[in-house]
Amino acid sequence: MRYRPSANALPTDPMDPTASGRSTIKRVIPYLWPEGESAMRTRVVLSMLALLLSKLITVGTPMLYKSAVDALAPSQLDAGWLVGIGAVGLTVAYGMARLMSNGFQQLRDGLFAAVGQRALRKLALETFTHIHRLSLSYHLTRKTGGLSRIIERGVKGVDFLLRFLLFNIGPLILELALIGAVMVWMFDVWYLAVIVVTIGLYVAFTFKVTEWRVKIRREMNQQDTDANQKAIDSLLNFETVKYFNAEDREARRYDASMERYEGAALRTAYSLALLNFGQSALITSGLVIVMVMAAVGVQNGALTVGDFVMVNAYMIQITMPLNFLGTVYREIRQALVDMGEMFALLQQKPDVTEKPGARALVLAGGHVRLEDVRFAYDPERPILKGVTIDVPAGQKIALVGHSGSGKSTIGRLLFRFYDVTGGRLSIDGQDIRDVTLDSLHAAIGVVPQDTVLFNDSIYYNIAYGKDDATRAEVEAAARAARIHDFILDLPQGYETQVGERGLKLSGGEKQRVGIARTLLKDPAILLLDEATSALDTQTERSIQESLNAAGRGRTVITIAHRLSTVVDADRIVVLEQGEVVEEGAHAQLLARGGRYAQMWARQAAEDAAA
């Protein structure tokens, strides 16, 4: 059984959303003002100008409405020079103003659309790339379903913030300031006082209740993530569920998570109803007070009917965005939480990194050497205890031993999924910690115990071994892996879909595709990590022929459980509890009568009994 590092061996999980809203917004700003992209910056400036013009027209529109009403119902007060245009002209002007206001809003959205989409694309690419750069230890302890939800919610949060922070919150503040100035100029400071108090109470109430709701929403997100993890995990293990007749058990497990999600979702809905009613009560109270003040002014002859209508129009203009503010603030607050989780993911540092100034690996045959290598996933449980192994270029060695002896760990250290904690691991005399990861990975081809394929065509999966592979190269690799004829016999040939994780192919067929993919990569060093241990004896023998052909002219390191697959190795290294206890050719080790001979005898007896 392969050892999986415990969570205690990893850094503290950074997914807990502790990043403040301010720091999160700071992370977004560079995407809004992209460095070195003058076209995008021009779009930002023009969209802001369109926004300003839209708001100026919006604030001036009620004045046209007032003048039209006064023209229709003239009073003893001077209704202003606009009345001279006439009621019909003012009504047309009012309509044109509303149209222009909407037009500038649409122009703003159109100009900024490219900026927003470019920002989302960059952020999605950055996140995707970063996840692939994270170490194997991180991916072994994360659940794919939960990780995908965090990324999905984070990108949606950025999209929401880009649109609403710029085009709702900022414009709302500008509009309220302009309306306040108009109220003081045309009416009385007490109108402004009522509006300021109303808005202040509204904002305070909204923020207070929303902070409470955010905690509930966070819990709801956690339950949603948990339910999604269980669903994806169950579906990925579809065959296992069937084998153990566990459909009802999986359904109960999933339903338990959904029940907790349901409870959190209901609390979210109830708190939303309370918030909406409180906001409506505050806004309605402010509206009524201001309208009563205007009505008294009309009765006293201090204001015209048009003034009363204009006050009402301004209050409606304030009320509508304020009602929207409640929703926007809640969503922005939640978006900040979601983005905080995603940016925490982006701040997660890989365990294995390149040294500054690392150079590309210079291959001179593929001589691999382990010198007193020590390693532990958990400091309290060492896995390798001073292992020294020399693999000359072009030779084939086999690593054998019981489960937990450290065989697969050596393979992971060679590919640098982890770094050694002591000693040195080199290729052609170069410490692998001193070379670039890309050049190291390009030099090593791996055929694992269970080849996992992409849910695409056989051609795509073989061609994955080389980015710019031609059709001829793909078919040549398939012939070398002895799967070309099988592919041609399929109804769709190379375009046959393999299904998720390659489930439409048998184990032997998947392994041959994996071998072909690795051969197409043409690595100097070939690592066979128990490549046939999951196959039946007959399939294993046929696959072994393909592996032997694949190893010609390469340095081959075979990690094996079945000793019959490594009898032709130039040297066999026997590991036990992280130490080399024997090494030599098959015949030499049998003649010694040591650990290898005991293992050989035991497996021979098991095969005979079978």
C-alpha positions in Angstrom: 0.0 0.0 0.0 1.3 3.4 -0.9 1.8 5.9 1.9 -0.2 9.1 1.7 1.1 12.0 3.7 -1.0 13.0 6.6 -2.6 16.4 6.9 -0.4 17.0 9.9 2.6 16.9 7.6 1.3 19.8 5.6 1.2 23.5 6.2 -1.8 25.0 7.7 -4.7 25.0 5.2 -5.0 28.4 3.6 -8.5 28.0 2.4 -10.0 29.5 5.5 -11.3 32.9 4.2 -9.5 35.3 6.5 -8.4 37.8 3.9 -9.9 41.2 4.6 -12.2 42.9 2.0 -9.6 45.7 1.6 -6.8 43.3 0.7 -9.0 41.4 -1.6 -10.0 44.5 -3.5 -6.4 45.5 -3.8 -5.8 42.2 -5.5 -8.5 43.0 -8.0 -7.4 46.5 -8.9 -4.5 45.5 -11.2 -6.9 43.5 -13.3 -9.0 46.7 -13.8 -6.0 48.8 -14.7 -3.8 46.3 -16.6 -0.2 47.3 -16.8 1.1 47.7 -20.4 -2.3 47.5 -22.0 -3.1 51.0 -23.1 -6.1 49.9 -25.1 -7.7 48.5 -22.0 -6.8 51.5 -19.9 -8.4 53.8 -22.6 -11.6 51.7 -22.3 -11.6 52.2 -18.6 -11.2 56.0 -18.9 -13.9 56.3 -21.6 -16.3 54.1 -19.6 -15.9 56.3 -16.5 -16.6 59.4 -18.6 -19.7 57.8 -20.0 -20.7 57.0 -16.4 -20.2 60.6 -15.3 -22.3 62.0 -18.2 -25.0 59.4 -17.5 -25.3 60.5 -13.8 -25.3 64.2 -14.7 -28.2 63.7 -17.1 -30.0 61.5 -14.6 -29.8 64.1 -11.9 -31.0 66.9 -14.3 -33.9 64.9 -15.7 -36.4 65.6 -12.8 -35.9 69.3 -13.4 -37.4 68.9 -16.8 -40.2 66.9 -15.3 -40.9 69.7 -12.8 -40.9 72.4 -15.5 -43.3 70.4 -17.6 -45.7 70.1 -14.6 -45.4 73.8 -13.9 -46.1 74.6 -17.5 -49.3 72.5 -17.3 -50.3 73.9 -13.9 -48.8 77.4 -13.7 -48.8 79.1 -10.3 -48.1 82.5 -9.0 -44.5 81.5 -8.4 -41.8 82.0 -11.0 -41.5 78.5 -12.5 -38.2 79.3 -14.3 -37.1 79.9 -17.8 -37.6 76.3 -18.9 -41.4 76.8 -18.7 -41.1 79.1 -21.8 -40.2 76.0 -23.9 -43.7 74.7 -23.4 -45.2 71.6 -21.9 -44.8 69.6 -25.1 -41.2 70.6 -25.6 -40.3 69.9 -22.0 -42.0 66.5 -22.2 -39.9 65.7 -25.3 -36.8 67.0 -23.6 -37.6 64.8 -20.6 -37.9 61.8 -22.8 -34.7 62.6 -24.6 -32.8 63.0 -21.3 -34.0 59.6 -20.1 -32.9 58.1 -23.4 -29.5 59.8 -23.3 -29.0 58.6 -19.7 -29.7 55.0 -20.7 -27.6 55.4 -23.8 -24.5 56.5 -21.9 -25.1 53.6 -19.4 -25.1 51.1 -22.3 -22.0 52.8 -23.8 -20.3 52.5 -20.5 -21.1 48.8 -20.3 -20.0 48.2 -23.8 -16.7 49.9 -23.3 -15.9 48.1 -20.1 -17.1 44.7 -21.2 -13.7 43.9 -22.8 -11.8 45.0 -19.7 -14.0 42.8 -17.4 -13.7 39.8 -19.7 -10.0 40.2 -20.0 -9.7 40.4 -16.2 -11.7 37.2 -15.7 -9.7 35.4 -18.3 -6.4 36.4 -16.7 -7.5 35.5 -13.3 -8.9 32.1 -14.4 -5.7 31.3 -16.2 -3.6 32.4 -13.2 -5.6 30.2 -10.9 -5.5 27.2 -13.2 -1.8 27.5 -13.8 -1.1 28.0 -10.1 -3.0 24.9 -9.1 -0.9 22.8 -11.5 2.2 24.3 -9.9 1.2 23.2 -6.4 3.0 20.2 -5.0 1.7 16.7 -5.0 1.3 16.8 -1.2 -1.3 19.5 -1.6 -3.3 17.7 -4.2 -3.3 14.5 -2.2 -5.0 16.2 0.7 -7.5 18.3 -1.3 -10.8 17.1 -2.7 -11.3 18.0 -6.4 -15.0 18.8 -6.0 -14.5 21.3 -3.2 -11.5 22.8 -5.0 -13.5 23.4 -8.2 -16.3 25.0 -6.2 -13.9 27.4 -4.6 -12.5 28.4 -8.0 -15.9 28.7 -9.5 -17.3 30.9 -6.7 -14.1 33.0 -6.7 -14.2 33.8 -10.4 -17.9 34.6 -10.2 -17.2 36.9 -7.2 -14.6 38.8 -9.2 -17.0 39.2 -12.1 -19.7 40.5 -9.7 -17.2 42.9 -8.0 -16.0 44.3 -11.3 -19.5 45.1 -12.5 -21.2 46.3 -9.3 -18.4 48.0 -7.4 -17.6 50.2 -10.4 -21.0 50.7 -11.9 -23.3 50.6 -8.9 -21.6 51.6 -5.6 -19.4 54.3 -7.0 -22.2 55.8 -9.3 -24.7 55.6 -6.4 -22.4 57.7 -4.2 -22.0 60.2 -6.9 -25.7 60.4 -7.6 -26.6 60.8 -3.9 -24.0 63.7 -3.6 -25.5 65.4 -6.7 -29.1 65.0 -5.5 -28.1 66.3 -2.1 -26.6 69.4 -3.6 -29.7 70.0 -5.7 -31.9 69.7 -2.6 -29.9 72.3 -0.7 -29.8 74.6 -3.7 -33.4 74.5 -4.7 -35.2 73.7 -1.4 -33.8 73.6 2.1 -31.0 72.1 4.1 -33.6 70.1 6.2 -34.5 68.1 3.1 -30.9 67.1 2.9 -30.8 66.4 6.6 -33.8 63.9 6.3 -32.2 62.2 3.3 -28.8 61.9 5.1 -30.4 60.5 8.3 -32.5 58.0 6.3 -29.5 56.9 4.2 -27.4 56.6 7.3 -29.9 54.5 9.2 -30.5 52.4 6.1 -26.8 51.7 5.5 -26.1 51.0 9.2 -29.0 48.5 9.3 -28.0 46.9 6.1 -24.4 46.5 7.0 -25.2 45.1 10.5 -27.8 42.5 9.3 -25.6 41.6 6.3 -22.6 40.9 8.5 -24.8 38.5 10.4 -26.1 36.9 7.2 -22.6 36.5 5.8 -21.8 34.1 8.6 -24.9 32.1 7.7 -23.9 32.2 4.0 -20.4 31.0 4.8 -21.9 28.0 6.6 -24.2 27.4 3.6 -21.1 27.5 1.3 -19.3 25.0 3.5 -22.3 22.6 3.4 -22.6 23.1 -0.3 -18.9 22.3 -0.8 -19.2 19.2 1.4 -22.3 17.9 -0.5 -20.5 18.5 -3.8 -17.4 16.7 -2.7 -19.4 13.7 -1.6 -21.3 13.6 -4.9 -18.2 13.8 -7.1 -16.3 11.3 -4.9 -19.2 8.9 -5.2 -19.5 9.3 -9.0 -15.8 8.9 -9.5 -16.0 5.6 -7.6 -19.1 4.4 -9.4 -17.8 0.9 -9.9 -16.8 0.6 -6.2 -20.3 1.7 -5.2 -21.8 -1.0 -7.4 -19.4 -3.7 -6.2 -20.6 -3.1 -2.6 -24.2 -2.5 -3.4 -23.9 0.8 -1.6 -26.2 3.0 -3.7 -28.6 3.6 -0.8 -25.7 4.2 1.6 -24.2 6.9 -0.8 -27.7 8.5 -1.2 -28.1 8.7 2.6 -24.6 10.1 3.0 -25.3 12.7 0.3 -28.7 13.5 1.7 -27.2 14.1 5.2 -25.0 16.8 3.7 -27.9 18.3 1.7 -30.0 18.4 4.9 -27.4 20.5 6.6 -27.2 22.7 3.5 -31.0 23.0 3.6 -31.0 24.2 7.2 -28.4 26.9 6.4 -30.2 27.9 3.3 -33.5 28.4 5.2 -31.8 30.6 7.8 -30.4 32.6 4.9 -33.9 33.0 3.4 -35.4 34.1 6.8 -32.7 36.6 7.5 -33.2 38.0 3.9 -36.9 38.6 4.6 -36.0 40.4 7.8 -33.4 42.5 6.0 -35.8 43.4 3.1 -38.6 44.5 5.4 -36.3 46.6 7.6 -34.9 48.4 4.5 -38.3 49.0 3.2 -39.5 50.5 6.5 -36.6 52.9 6.7 -36.8 54.0 3.1 -40.6 54.5 3.2 -40.3 56.6 6.4 -37.8 58.9 4.8 -39.8 59.2 1.6 -43.0 60.1 3.5 -41.2 62.7 5.7 -39.7 64.5 2.6 -43.0 64.3 0.7 -44.9 65.7 3.7 -42.4 68.6 3.9 -42.9 69.3 0.2 -46.7 69.1 0.5 -46.6 71.6 3.3 -44.5 73.9 1.1 -47.0 73.7 -1.7 -49.9 74.4 0.6 -48.1 77.4 2.0 -47.4 78.7 -1.5 -43.6 78.4 -1.1 -43.3 75.6 -3.7 -45.0 74.8 -6.9 -46.7 71.5 -7.8 -43.8 70.9 -10.1 -41.5 71.2 -7.0 -43.5 68.6 -5.2 -43.3 66.3 -8.3 -39.5 66.9 -8.6 -39.0 66.1 -4.9 -40.9 62.9 -5.4 -38.9 62.1 -8.5 -35.6 62.6 -6.6 -36.7 60.5 -3.7 -37.7 57.7 -6.1 -34.2 58.0 -7.7 -32.7 57.6 -4.3 -35.0 54.8 -3.2 -34.4 52.6 -6.2 -30.6 52.4 -6.0 -30.8 52.2 -2.2 -33.0 49.2 -2.5 -30.6 47.8 -4.9 -27.7 48.7 -2.6 -29.0 46.2 -0.1 -28.7 43.4 -2.6 -25.4 44.6 -4.1 -23.8 45.0 -0.7 -24.9 41.5 0.3 -23.5 40.1 -2.9 -20.3 42.1 -2.7 -19.8 40.9 0.9 -20.3 37.4 -0.2 -18.2 37.9 -3.3 -15.3 39.1 -1.0 -15.6 35.9 1.0 -15.5 33.8 -2.1 -12.7 35.8 -3.6 -10.8 35.6 -0.2 -10.9 31.8 -0.5 -9.6 31.8 -4.0 -6.9 34.4 -3.4 -5.8 32.3 -0.3 -5.5 29.4 -2.8 -3.3 31.6 -5.0 -1.1 32.4 -2.0 -0.5 28.7 -1.3 3.2 28.1 -1.9 4.4 24.9 -3.6 6.6 22.7 -1.4 9.0 22.1 -4.4 10.3 25.2 -6.2 13.2 26.0 -8.5 16.3 27.7 -7.2 16.9 31.2 -8.5 19.0 30.9 -11.6 18.3 27.2 -12.1 19.7 25.8 -15.4 18.2 23.2 -17.7 19.3 19.7 -17.2 22.1 18.7 -19.5 21.6 15.0 -20.5 24.6 12.8 -21.2 22.9 9.4 -21.2 20.7 9.5 -18.1 23.0 8.3 -15.3 20.9 8.4 -12.1 22.5 8.3 -8.7 21.1 8.3 -5.1 23.7 9.1 -2.5 22.7 8.5 1.1 19.2 9.7 0.4 16.9 10.3 3.3 13.2 11.3 3.3 10.2 11.4 5.4 6.6 12.6 4.7 6.2 13.0 8.5 9.4 13.8 10.5 8.4 11.2 13.1 8.2 8.4 10.5 11.2 8.3 8.2 10.7 6.5 4.9 14.2 6.3 3.4 17.1 5.9 5.7 20.3 6.6 3.8 19.7 4.9 0.5 22.5 4.8 -2.0 21.8 3.4 -5.5 23.8 3.9 -8.7 22.0 3.5 -12.1 24.5 3.8 -15.0 23.1 5.3 -18.2 21.3 2.7 -20.4 21.0 0.1 -17.6 17.8 -1.4 -16.2 17.5 -1.7 -12.5 14.6 -2.9 -10.4 13.5 -1.8 -7.0 11.7 -4.5 -5.1 10.5 -5.0 -1.5 7.4 -5.2 0.6 4.8 -2.4 0.7 6.0 0.6 2.7 9.7 -0.2 2.0 10.1 3.1 0.0 10.1 1.9 -3.6 7.4 4.4 -4.9 8.9 7.2 -2.8 12.1 6.9 -4.7 10.2 7.4 -8.0 8.5 10.5 -6.6 11.8 11.9 -5.4 13.3 11.3 -8.9 10.4 13.2 -10.5 10.8 15.8 -7.8 7.3 15.6 -6.5 9.1 16.0 -3.2 12.6 17.0 -2.2 15.0 14.8 -0.3 15.4 15.7 3.3 19.0 14.4 3.3 21.6 13.2 0.9 21.6 13.9 -2.9 19.8 12.7 -6.0 21.5 13.4 -9.3 21.2 12.8 -13.0 24.4 12.8 -15.1 26.1 14.4 -12.1 23.7 17.3 -11.7 21.7 17.6 -8.4 18.1 17.6 -9.5 17.4 20.5 -7.1 19.7 22.7 -9.1 18.0 22.2 -12.5 14.7 23.5 -13.9 11.6 21.4 -13.2 10.5 21.5 -16.9 13.8 20.1 -18.1 13.8 17.5 -15.3 10.2 16.4 -16.1 11.0 16.3 -19.9 13.9 13.8 -19.2 11.7 11.3 -17.3 8.9 9.2 -18.6 6.6 7.5 -16.2 4.3 4.5 -16.7 2.3 4.3 -13.4 0.4 1.3 -12.0 -2.9 2.8 -13.0 -2.8 4.9 -16.2 -5.4 7.6 -16.0 -6.6 8.9 -19.4 -8.4 12.1 -20.3 -12.0 11.8 -21.3 -11.2 12.3 -25.0 -10.1 10.2 -28.0 -7.4 7.6 -28.0 -5.4 9.8 -30.4 -5.6 12.8 -28.0 -4.4 10.6 -25.1 -1.4 9.3 -27.0 -0.6 12.6 -28.6 -0.5 14.1 -25.1 3.0 12.8 -24.8 4.3 15.4 -27.2 2.8 18.8 -27.6 3.4 19.1 -31.4 3.2 15.4 -32.3 2.3 14.5 -35.9 -0.1 11.8 -36.9 2.8 9.6 -38.0 4.6 10.0 -34.7 1.4 9.1 -32.8 0.9 6.0 -34.9 4.6 5.0 -34.6 4.3 5.2 -30.8 1.1 3.1 -30.8 2.9 0.5 -32.9 5.8 0.4 -30.5 3.4 -0.1 -27.6 1.7 -2.8 -29.7 -1.8 -1.2 -29.7 -2.0 0.2 -33.2 -3.8 -2.8 -34.6 -6.3 -2.9 -31.8 -7.1 0.8 -32.4 -7.6 0.2 -36.1 -10.1 -2.5 -35.3 -12.3 -0.1 -33.3 -15.3 1.4 -35.2 -13.9 4.9 -34.8 -10.2 4.0 -34.8 -8.0 6.6 -33.2 -11.0 8.9 -32.6 -12.6 6.4 -30.2 -13.6 8.1 -26.9 -12.1 6.4 -23.9 -14.5 7.7 -21.3 -13.8 9.4 -18.0 -10.5 8.2 -16.6 -10.4 5.7 -19.6 -13.1 3.5 -18.2 -14.2 2.3 -21.6 -10.9 0.5 -22.1 -9.6 -2.5 -20.3 -6.7 -2.3 -17.9 -4.3 -3.7 -20.4 -5.5 -1.4 -23.2 -5.2 1.6 -20.9 -1.6 0.6 -20.0 -0.7 0.3 -23.7 -2.1 3.7 -24.4 0.0 5.0 -21.4 3.1 3.3 -22.7 2.5 4.8 -26.2 2.1 8.2 -24.7 5.4 7.8 -22.8 7.2 6.5 -25.8 6.0 9.5 -27.8 7.6 11.7 -25.1 10.9 9.9 -25.9 12.5 10.4 -22.4 16.1 9.5 -21.6 14.9 7.9 -18.3 12.0 5.5 -18.0 10.3 5.0 -14.6 7.9 2.0 -14.5 6.0 2.3 -11.2 4.4 -1.1 -10.7 3.2 -0.8 -14.3 1.7 -4.3 -14.6 0.8 -5.2 -11.0 -2.9 -4.5 -11.5 -3.1 -6.7 -14.6 -3.8 -10.4 -14.9 -0.8 -12.7 -15.7 -1.5 -13.1 -19.4 -2.0 -9.4 -20.0 1.0 -8.7 -17.8 3.2 -10.8 -20.0 2.0 -9.1 -23.2 2.4 -5.7 -21.7 5.9 -6.6 -20.4 7.0 -7.2 -24.0 5.9 -3.7 -24.8 7.8 -2.3 -21.7 10.9 -4.2 -22.6 10.8 -2.7 -26.1 10.1 0.7 -24.6 13.2 0.5 -22.4 15.8 -0.2 -25.1 18.4 2.5 -25.2 17.1 4.2 -22.1 17.9 4.2 -18.4 15.1 2.2 -16.9 14.1 2.1 -13.2 11.4 -0.5 -12.5 9.4 -0.5 -9.3 7.9 -3.9 -9.0 5.8 -6.1 -6.8 5.9 -9.2 -9.0 9.5 -10.4 -9.2 8.8 -12.4 -12.4 8.7 -9.0 -14.3 12.3 -8.0 -13.3 14.3 -11.2 -13.7 16.0 -9.7 -16.8 17.1 -6.5 -15.0 20.8 -5.6 -15.0 20.6 -5.2 -11.2 17.8 -5.8 -8.6 17.8 -3.6 -5.5 15.9 -5.0 -2.5 14.5 -2.4 -0.1 13.3 -3.1 3.4 12.0 -0.4 5.8 13.8 2.3 3.8 17.2 0.7 3.5 19.0 -1.3 0.8 19.4 -4.8 2.2 20.5 -6.6 -1.0 21.4 -5.9 -4.6 22.6 -7.8 -7.6 21.4 -9.8 -10.6 18.5 -12.2 -10.3 20.7 -15.3 -10.4 23.2 -13.9 -7.9 20.4 -13.0 -5.4 18.8 -16.4 -5.6 22.2 -18.0 -5.0 22.7 -15.9 -1.9 19.5 -17.3 -0.3 18.7 -14.0 1.3 15.6 -11.7 1.4 15.2 -11.8 -2.4 15.3 -15.5 -2.5 12.7 -15.7 0.2 10.4 -13.3 -1.6 10.9 -15.3 -4.9 10.1 -18.6 -3.2 7.0 -17.2 -1.5 5.6 -15.7 -4.8 6.4 -19.0 -6.7 4.4 -20.9 -4.1 1.5 -18.4 -4.4 1.5 -18.7 -8.2 1.6 -22.5 -8.0 -1.3 -22.5 -5.5 -3.3 -20.3 -7.8 
